[in-house]
Amino acid sequence: MPRHCYVLRVFTRGDEGGNHLGVVTDVTGLTGQTMQEIATDLGFSETVFLDWRHGGIPKARIFTPSRELPFAGHPLVGAGWVLLAMGPGGPDRISCEIGDVAIRREDDRVWIAPPFDQPVRRSATTVGDGVEAVEVWQVDMPLPYVVARLPHPAAVATLTPPAEGGEIYVWAWEEEGRRVKARFFAAAMGVIEDPATGSAAVALAAALRAGGHPMGDLVISQGDEIGHPSTLHLRWDADRVEVGGTVRRDEVRELTV
């Protein structure tokens, strides 16, 4: 049965870069195993499947090439872009495993606002390469993310991606309180390095809030080291977090499943 897959780049820097994403808008007859097979075949860091057959709140299932995720940022921003592009009267939220995620469009950016109640704790986890982190947090997204602040952007840029292990987000101030340089590694999910990671940006906001920054408005640069320059916008206060960015459509593929 043929069905459409929108191939997008999410969190672009102008018209360049961004994180590739597949958005499948017809899930009729698809099992979880079939969704996983499609995501593996596409090979993007994530593919999202949208179920909006019965009206109400669209439901999203998110897959990396190797597993299903309860939550991820760039798939929901991309899915929001597709849903909001369908015209006025579209949904204002998407449901995923962690709950409802609000979506909205502001000028040329799509924003998501997931629940902002992630458990945060200090961590002694190292990040490899003999680099000494300034501080390390663990944030449950609900998968445990290590959020490690390195001393300067060059330390982030030159870090060797770990060949195995869980989810690690390294970052440094480019301009304190305004601009951040970041990279994200997730070898266990089949993603050696992710070009742009909305869930990790949420984890960063949670860590900064726990560390004494009750609110903020940051621009995050990511993906340069792997040829996918990406820009994420992050805002938070005591109760709410939003991640936003621009989206570009590359093509619409026809999947035969």
Summary of the structure (lengths in Angstrom):
residues: 257
radius of gyration: 17.3
end to end distance: 5.2
largest distance: 52.7
contacts: 888
relative contact order: 0.19
helix: 19%
strand: 44%
